């Protein structure tokens, strides 16, 4: 009940704070709706360790990098509702699933993005390898840790079962999530950068191009003086 209430409050906050103006552009709207469909298909490919212990790719990091945290949260909430309507998720577990599988990795990705912009160089490869690749894998591992802790606290499964048969598989899942999320983000940044809201051309490309132009002019001036 508490989880459902927290999830409802979080969704309400997302609706109020989401940058809906971005979706006025048909291209971005189609990308957002398409992401919901892709995530829904991705979540259907799950592996069951035991009854009630399922593993699947999340996709939260890519969604957050594409649309920001609030629109990403609403997209994943739509996926969870669709999953419940399809009978693959119990309605009573909707709230806790939103908090663990959506809010946790989205919050982590948003915090990582802010930290990278504040503390790391404005480098294209930092964005790809730290935020997309490493962020995707770390986000899934965090989901595994939080889910395991909650299942332990609730006494749903013995601790030995969770630590031996559930949590270790998140390490394997993290590698898959990292490759999938990193490659998807790389392809979009190269071919469809307008889909990735957090990728700022002025930060990662224009500034570098400007430095290159200045360096080229300096080399030309130096050459002319030597002549």
Secondary structure by P-SEA (a helix, b strand, c coil): caaaaaaaaaaaaaaacccccccccaaaaaaaaaaaaaaaaaaaccccccccbbbbbbaaaaaaaaccaaaaaaaaaaaaaaaaaaccccccaaaaaaaaccaaaaaaaaaaaaaaacccccccccccccccaaaaaaaaaaaaaaaaaaaaaaccccaaaaacccaaaaaaaaaaaaaaaaaaaaaaaacccccccccccccccaaaaaaaaaaaaaaaaaaaaac
